[in-house]
Amino acid sequence: MLTDHNAIDFAATEILRIRDADVPAHIETLRARKKLSTLVHGLNSAALSRDAAAREKARAALSHLGFI
């Protein structure tokens, strides 16, 4: 599970680099590999963080994926 703050930060950074047109395919790939739930859980946890920068990056990643 994505609980390491560095791993979550890296994942959020990578998500934010995905072109808008490629987001649906990326979500489908994560779903097929059974990684989507773990990723979203980690981002949700980071979105509730006391660290403002981590919180904003996680929220931006979730928004980019279309979850908020």
C-alpha positions, 0 to 999 in steps of 0.5 A: 500500500502507498503509505510512504510519503515519498512514494505518494509524493512521487505518484502524485507528481507522475499523475500530474504529468499525465496529459489530460487526454491520457488520463482515462487510459491510465486509470484503466491500466491502474484498474486492470493491474489492481493498483487504482484503489491503493493509489487513490487510498494513498492520495486520499490519506495525503489529502488529509495530511497536516503538510500543506504542500503534500495535501495540495499535491494530493488533491491536485492529483485526485482532481487530475484523475477526475476523483474530486 
